[in-house]
Amino acid sequence: MSRSSTPLQATGAAAAVPLAREAVNEGRISAPARNALLAHPNDADAAVLTAQLRRLGWQVQQAWPLPADAPAPGTLVIVAIDDHNLAEVGRWLLGHEGVALGVLLSQHVRLVEKLGDLGLVGVLSRPLRLLALQAQIEVAEAQMAWVRRLQRKAAHLEVQLRARRTIEHATRILMVARDLGAESAYELLRSRAMSERRAITDMASEIIERAQDC
């Protein structure tokens, strides 16, 4: 298959670049780690991509075929994709903590339809252009930061939900054991935790454990 040496053009909106850069400058998202792994055959396209990435300030390591080890966390990964290596790329990128962009080596419809299973956040196609590559990277970094914020928020909410369930469970135990109403049982739990200078969830967990041992 012939390789074009013209610059790569990325799918995606280059107009989002100023917004993503502004978010980085204002501290709303983290600036990207400046290490890039280019998993691509050593051809004219790889040379173009390497030069473009270096112009954007990235330290580039090229490897082909795919390395045995998974990409390091935070590494920008740009990986060549064709009909024959889809499954291998999917396994290689599994669990990767960072931006991964694909480079299409062919334009087959079957290939495009399967890209959603690879964990990519963007796709590059010929001709490759510097501004389009920059747009893909910056928008992808902004998307990843947004996802991380959602994950942190979800984790915080999960902790709060577990704590609430623990407190409600301990309150029900006290209601039965002390013949109290819900409000009185909760106040007893809260006052006991305060008197012992402990978190109410820790006190609730202890009450549940004691009840289970009985």
LINMO-V224175 format. One record per residue. N is the residue number from 1. RES is the residue in three letters. PHI is phi in whole degrees, -180 to 180 (NA if undefined). PSI is psi in whole degrees, -180 to 180 (NA if undefined). D_LAST is the distance of its C-alpha to the last C-alpha in Angstrom with 1 decimal. Layout:
BEGIN
n->N res->RES phi->PHI psi->PSI d_last->D_LAST
n->N res->RES phi->PHI psi->PSI d_last->D_LAST
END
This chain:
BEGIN
n->1 res->MET phi->NA psi->131 d_last->73.3
n->2 res->SER phi->-73 psi->151 d_last->75.3
n->3 res->ARG phi->-115 psi->132 d_last->73.7
n->4 res->SER phi->-88 psi->139 d_last->74.9
n->5 res->SER phi->-98 psi->5 d_last->75.4
n->6 res->THR phi->-73 psi->153 d_last->75.5
n->7 res->PRO phi->-59 psi->144 d_last->72.7
n->8 res->LEU phi->-71 psi->141 d_last->69.3
n->9 res->GLN phi->-111 psi->130 d_last->68.5
n->10 res->ALA phi->-94 psi->144 d_last->64.9
n->11 res->THR phi->-76 psi->145 d_last->63.6
n->12 res->GLY phi->126 psi->171 d_last->62.0
n->13 res->ALA phi->-98 psi->113 d_last->63.3
n->14 res->ALA phi->-68 psi->-21 d_last->65.1
n->15 res->ALA phi->-64 psi->-18 d_last->65.2
n->16 res->ALA phi->-81 psi->-8 d_last->61.6
n->17 res->VAL phi->-60 psi->-50 d_last->62.5
n->18 res->PRO phi->-59 psi->-37 d_last->63.4
n->19 res->LEU phi->-66 psi->-43 d_last->60.2
n->20 res->ALA phi->-66 psi->-42 d_last->58.0
n->21 res->ARG phi->-65 psi->-40 d_last->60.1
n->22 res->GLU phi->-62 psi->-40 d_last->59.8
n->23 res->ALA phi->-64 psi->-38 d_last->56.0
n->24 res->VAL phi->-65 psi->-47 d_last->56.0
n->25 res->ASN phi->-63 psi->-34 d_last->58.4
n->26 res->GLU phi->-84 psi->-2 d_last->56.4
n->27 res->GLY phi->83 psi->8 d_last->53.2
n->28 res->ARG phi->-74 psi->-27 d_last->51.4
n->29 res->ILE phi->-132 psi->161 d_last->51.1
n->30 res->SER phi->-83 psi->143 d_last->51.3
n->31 res->ALA phi->-65 psi->146 d_last->54.6
n->32 res->PRO phi->-67 psi->147 d_last->54.4
n->33 res->ALA phi->-60 psi->140 d_last->54.0
n->34 res->ARG phi->-95 psi->25 d_last->57.6
n->35 res->ASN phi->-106 psi->127 d_last->57.1
n->36 res->ALA phi->-123 psi->138 d_last->58.2
n->37 res->LEU phi->-113 psi->116 d_last->58.1
n->38 res->LEU phi->-101 psi->103 d_last->60.8
n->39 res->ALA phi->-95 psi->93 d_last->60.2
n->40 res->HIS phi->-155 psi->144 d_last->63.6
n->41 res->PRO phi->-55 psi->148 d_last->66.6
n->42 res->ASN phi->-80 psi->81 d_last->69.1
n->43 res->ASP phi->-133 psi->-168 d_last->71.7
n->44 res->ALA phi->-63 psi->-39 d_last->73.5
n->45 res->ASP phi->-63 psi->-41 d_last->70.5
n->46 res->ALA phi->-63 psi->-40 d_last->68.3
n->47 res->ALA phi->-64 psi->-41 d_last->71.0
n->48 res->VAL phi->-64 psi->-48 d_last->71.1
n->49 res->LEU phi->-62 psi->-44 d_last->67.4
n->50 res->THR phi->-60 psi->-45 d_last->67.2
n->51 res->ALA phi->-64 psi->-42 d_last->70.0
n->52 res->GLN phi->-66 psi->-44 d_last->68.5
n->53 res->LEU phi->-62 psi->-41 d_last->65.1
n->54 res->ARG phi->-67 psi->-35 d_last->66.8
n->55 res->ARG phi->-63 psi->-31 d_last->68.8
n->56 res->LEU phi->-85 psi->2 d_last->65.5
n->57 res->GLY phi->95 psi->14 d_last->64.3
n->58 res->TRP phi->-93 psi->143 d_last->62.0
n->59 res->GLN phi->-87 psi->117 d_last->61.9
n->60 res->VAL phi->-107 psi->131 d_last->62.4
n->61 res->GLN phi->-117 psi->129 d_last->61.5
n->62 res->GLN phi->-105 psi->141 d_last->62.9
n->63 res->ALA phi->-147 psi->138 d_last->61.6
n->64 res->TRP phi->-164 psi->132 d_last->62.5
n->65 res->PRO phi->-67 psi->-174 d_last->61.3
n->66 res->LEU phi->-56 psi->136 d_last->57.7
n->67 res->PRO phi->-63 psi->156 d_last->56.1
n->68 res->ALA phi->-69 psi->-35 d_last->53.5
n->69 res->ASP phi->-88 psi->147 d_last->51.0
n->70 res->ALA phi->-68 psi->156 d_last->49.5
n->71 res->PRO phi->-61 psi->146 d_last->50.9
n->72 res->ALA phi->-66 psi->147 d_last->49.6
n->73 res->PRO phi->-56 psi->139 d_last->47.4
n->74 res->GLY phi->84 psi->-6 d_last->49.6
n->75 res->THR phi->-79 psi->134 d_last->52.7
n->76 res->LEU phi->-75 psi->123 d_last->55.0
n->77 res->VAL phi->-112 psi->129 d_last->55.6
n->78 res->ILE phi->-124 psi->117 d_last->58.7
n->79 res->VAL phi->-125 psi->136 d_last->58.8
n->80 res->ALA phi->-75 psi->139 d_last->61.6
n->81 res->ILE phi->-132 psi->133 d_last->60.6
n->82 res->ASP phi->-140 psi->-174 d_last->62.6
n->83 res->ASP phi->-64 psi->-20 d_last->62.1
n->84 res->HIS phi->-97 psi->-16 d_last->61.3
n->85 res->ASN phi->-118 psi->16 d_last->58.6
n->86 res->LEU phi->-58 psi->-50 d_last->56.2
n->87 res->ALA phi->-64 psi->-40 d_last->53.4
n->88 res->GLU phi->-65 psi->-43 d_last->53.9
n->89 res->VAL phi->-64 psi->-41 d_last->53.9
n->90 res->GLY phi->-59 psi->-44 d_last->50.7
n->91 res->ARG phi->-67 psi->-40 d_last->48.9
n->92 res->TRP phi->-65 psi->-38 d_last->50.4
n->93 res->LEU phi->-87 psi->-5 d_last->49.4
n->94 res->LEU phi->-58 psi->121 d_last->45.8
n->95 res->GLY phi->80 psi->6 d_last->43.5
n->96 res->HIS phi->-64 psi->130 d_last->46.5
n->97 res->GLU phi->-99 psi->81 d_last->45.7
n->98 res->GLY phi->167 psi->178 d_last->49.1
n->99 res->VAL phi->-78 psi->134 d_last->52.0
n->100 res->ALA phi->-128 psi->123 d_last->53.6
n->101 res->LEU phi->-114 psi->144 d_last->56.9
n->102 res->GLY phi->-104 psi->150 d_last->58.7
n->103 res->VAL phi->-116 psi->117 d_last->62.5
n->104 res->LEU phi->-78 psi->121 d_last->63.8
n->105 res->LEU phi->-88 psi->-12 d_last->66.3
n->106 res->SER phi->-145 psi->164 d_last->67.2
n->107 res->GLN phi->-112 psi->27 d_last->67.3
n->108 res->HIS phi->-68 psi->141 d_last->66.2
n->109 res->VAL phi->-61 psi->-39 d_last->64.3
n->110 res->ARG phi->-60 psi->-38 d_last->61.8
n->111 res->LEU phi->-66 psi->-47 d_last->61.0
n->112 res->VAL phi->-62 psi->-39 d_last->60.4
n->113 res->GLU phi->-65 psi->-23 d_last->58.2
n->114 res->LYS phi->-97 psi->-1 d_last->55.8
n->115 res->LEU phi->-66 psi->-29 d_last->55.5
n->116 res->GLY phi->-63 psi->-17 d_last->52.4
n->117 res->ASP phi->-89 psi->-1 d_last->50.3
n->118 res->LEU phi->-97 psi->-8 d_last->51.2
n->119 res->GLY phi->80 psi->19 d_last->49.3
n->120 res->LEU phi->-80 psi->151 d_last->52.7
n->121 res->VAL phi->-111 psi->3 d_last->53.2
n->122 res->GLY phi->-172 psi->160 d_last->56.9
n->123 res->VAL phi->-136 psi->135 d_last->59.8
n->124 res->LEU phi->-106 psi->143 d_last->63.3
n->125 res->SER phi->-140 psi->160 d_last->66.4
n->126 res->ARG phi->-72 psi->149 d_last->70.0
n->127 res->PRO phi->-78 psi->145 d_last->71.9
n->128 res->LEU phi->-86 psi->125 d_last->69.7
n->129 res->ARG phi->-123 psi->147 d_last->70.4
n->130 res->LEU phi->-60 psi->-49 d_last->69.2
n->131 res->LEU phi->-63 psi->-40 d_last->68.3
n->132 res->ALA phi->-66 psi->-39 d_last->66.4
n->133 res->LEU phi->-63 psi->-44 d_last->64.4
n->134 res->GLN phi->-62 psi->-41 d_last->63.6
n->135 res->ALA phi->-62 psi->-45 d_last->62.5
n->136 res->GLN phi->-60 psi->-45 d_last->60.2
n->137 res->ILE phi->-66 psi->-48 d_last->58.6
n->138 res->GLU phi->-68 psi->-41 d_last->58.2
n->139 res->VAL phi->-67 psi->-40 d_last->56.9
n->140 res->ALA phi->-64 psi->-41 d_last->54.5
n->141 res->GLU phi->-62 psi->-42 d_last->53.2
n->142 res->ALA phi->-64 psi->-40 d_last->52.7
n->143 res->GLN phi->-64 psi->-43 d_last->50.9
n->144 res->MET phi->-64 psi->-40 d_last->48.5
n->145 res->ALA phi->-63 psi->-40 d_last->47.9
n->146 res->TRP phi->-63 psi->-42 d_last->47.1
n->147 res->VAL phi->-63 psi->-42 d_last->44.6
n->148 res->ARG phi->-63 psi->-38 d_last->42.9
n->149 res->ARG phi->-63 psi->-42 d_last->42.6
n->150 res->LEU phi->-63 psi->-39 d_last->41.1
n->151 res->GLN phi->-65 psi->-42 d_last->38.6
n->152 res->ARG phi->-64 psi->-41 d_last->37.6
n->153 res->LYS phi->-65 psi->-42 d_last->37.3
n->154 res->ALA phi->-64 psi->-40 d_last->35.1
n->155 res->ALA phi->-65 psi->-40 d_last->32.8
n->156 res->HIS phi->-64 psi->-42 d_last->32.5
n->157 res->LEU phi->-65 psi->-36 d_last->31.8
n->158 res->GLU phi->-65 psi->-40 d_last->29.1
n->159 res->VAL phi->-63 psi->-44 d_last->27.4
n->160 res->GLN phi->-63 psi->-40 d_last->27.7
n->161 res->LEU phi->-66 psi->-42 d_last->26.3
n->162 res->ARG phi->-64 psi->-40 d_last->23.2
n->163 res->ALA phi->-64 psi->-42 d_last->22.7
n->164 res->ARG phi->-64 psi->-42 d_last->23.2
n->165 res->ARG phi->-64 psi->-38 d_last->20.7
n->166 res->THR phi->-65 psi->-44 d_last->18.0
n->167 res->ILE phi->-65 psi->-42 d_last->19.0
n->168 res->GLU phi->-64 psi->-39 d_last->19.2
n->169 res->HIS phi->-63 psi->-47 d_last->15.7
n->170 res->ALA phi->-65 psi->-37 d_last->14.3
n->171 res->THR phi->-62 psi->-42 d_last->16.8
n->172 res->ARG phi->-65 psi->-37 d_last->15.6
n->173 res->ILE phi->-63 psi->-44 d_last->12.0
n->174 res->LEU phi->-67 psi->-34 d_last->13.8
n->175 res->MET phi->-61 psi->-44 d_last->16.2
n->176 res->VAL phi->-74 psi->-46 d_last->13.8
n->177 res->ALA phi->-69 psi->-35 d_last->11.9
n->178 res->ARG phi->-109 psi->3 d_last->15.3
n->179 res->ASP phi->54 psi->53 d_last->17.6
n->180 res->LEU phi->-115 psi->159 d_last->19.7
n->181 res->GLY phi->-77 psi->170 d_last->22.1
n->182 res->ALA phi->-62 psi->-44 d_last->21.9
n->183 res->GLU phi->-66 psi->-42 d_last->24.4
n->184 res->SER phi->-67 psi->-39 d_last->22.9
n->185 res->ALA phi->-65 psi->-41 d_last->19.4
n->186 res->TYR phi->-66 psi->-42 d_last->21.1
n->187 res->GLU phi->-63 psi->-37 d_last->23.3
n->188 res->LEU phi->-63 psi->-44 d_last->20.4
n->189 res->LEU phi->-62 psi->-46 d_last->18.9
n->190 res->ARG phi->-66 psi->-44 d_last->22.5
n->191 res->SER phi->-67 psi->-37 d_last->23.5
n->192 res->ARG phi->-65 psi->-42 d_last->20.5
n->193 res->ALA phi->-64 psi->-41 d_last->21.4
n->194 res->MET phi->-66 psi->-40 d_last->25.1
n->195 res->SER phi->-66 psi->-31 d_last->24.6
n->196 res->GLU phi->-97 psi->4 d_last->23.0
n->197 res->ARG phi->54 psi->51 d_last->25.5
n->198 res->ARG phi->-125 psi->158 d_last->23.1
n->199 res->ALA phi->-67 psi->142 d_last->23.4
n->200 res->ILE phi->-63 psi->-31 d_last->21.5
n->201 res->THR phi->-68 psi->-36 d_last->20.3
n->202 res->ASP phi->-66 psi->-42 d_last->18.8
n->203 res->MET phi->-64 psi->-41 d_last->17.0
n->204 res->ALA phi->-63 psi->-42 d_last->15.8
n->205 res->SER phi->-62 psi->-39 d_last->14.6
n->206 res->GLU phi->-65 psi->-40 d_last->12.6
n->207 res->ILE phi->-64 psi->-41 d_last->10.9
n->208 res->ILE phi->-64 psi->-44 d_last->10.2
n->209 res->GLU phi->-62 psi->-42 d_last->8.9
n->210 res->ARG phi->-64 psi->-40 d_last->6.5
n->211 res->ALA phi->-65 psi->-36 d_last->5.3
n->212 res->GLN phi->-72 psi->-28 d_last->5.5
n->213 res->ASP phi->-78 psi->-18 d_last->3.8
n->214 res->CYS phi->-77 psi->NA d_last->0.0
END
